[in-house]
Amino acid sequence: VQLQAYGGGLVQAGGSLRLSCAASGGTFTSYAVGWFRQAPGKARQFVAGITWRGGVSRYADSVKGRFTISRDTAKNTVYLQMSSLKPEDTAVYFCATGPNLVSYDYWGQGTQVTVSS
């Protein structure tokens, strides 16, 4: 399975963006799919994850109430709806798969999100 994240861009603080993570060459069926982000000079940070089968989700405290992760099984795609964006949300966002919501072992290329103040 190859992962492709897209949908990033430049947005003003308070705005919204929706990121997509599409799988090619396979499906997410056996996996959890997560979103991570990495800002310049900082460690990679977990943002949100969802189990493909049951749709159970998990969020970082910093994005709870602002970000929503969802999946479309027909399109084999996972989304990250980001609202009330803050400048500190600026980062490269990656999607990844793993066996559960706390362990991820396969990464796709990222998409840049820039939030201006």
Secondary structure, 3 states (H helix, E strand, C coil): CEEEEECCEEEECCCCEEEEEEEECCCCCCCEEEEEEECCCCCCEEEEEEECCCCCEEECCCCCCCEEEEEECCCCEEEEEECCCCHHHCEEEEEEEECECCECCEECECEEEEEEC
